[in-house]
Amino acid sequence: MSTKVTWLNGCFDVLHIGHIKLFQKAWEQGNDVIVGIDSDERIQQSKGKGRPINTLPDRIAFLKSIKYIKEVIPFHTDDDLNSLVKRFQPEYFVIGEEYKDKKIIGKEWAKEMIYVPRYGRISSSSIINGTHKT
């Protein structure tokens, strides 16, 4: 069976079942799932003080332990992210459907975009803020 590269990226600061479903969906498309992960500095710039909750080395270790993920690569800038997606030229770029009408860095290097519906109403922010309801 030949494998295809599937790309996805994000902060993955506080992992939850929605992330696992996203990784599983990516793996179902192509077994070589490569995850780009934001640097700590990048998360702090976008999410504010107090973030990330987990450091980059910890977040990488968490992701590497997930059976659906082949490789985890950190990035620091938009240019880094674009270069990574260009380097891998993935068959599939998997991302949450909430990004459907937003700018997606590196999208042009993927053969196909796959938008995945959010699993329930769960998000890392709702967990951190204590507003998540099951």
PETAWO-V96050 format. One line per field, one symbol per residue. ss: DSSP state (2 for helix, 1 for strand, 0 for the rest). psi: psi as a letter, one per 20 degrees, with the letter a starting at -180 (. if undefined). A space follows every 10 residues. Layout:
ss->???
psi->???
//
This chain:
ss->0000111111 0000002222 2222222220 0111111102 2222222000 0000022222 2222000000 1111100222 2222222200 0111112220 0000002220 0111110000 0002222200 0000
psi->pqqqppqqra glgoqrhhgg hghggghhgp inpppppqrg ggghhhirqi qrgqrghghg ggghiphipg qppqqhrggg gghgggghmq gqopqqiijh jrpopihiiq hppoppqpob kqqgghggik jpp.
//
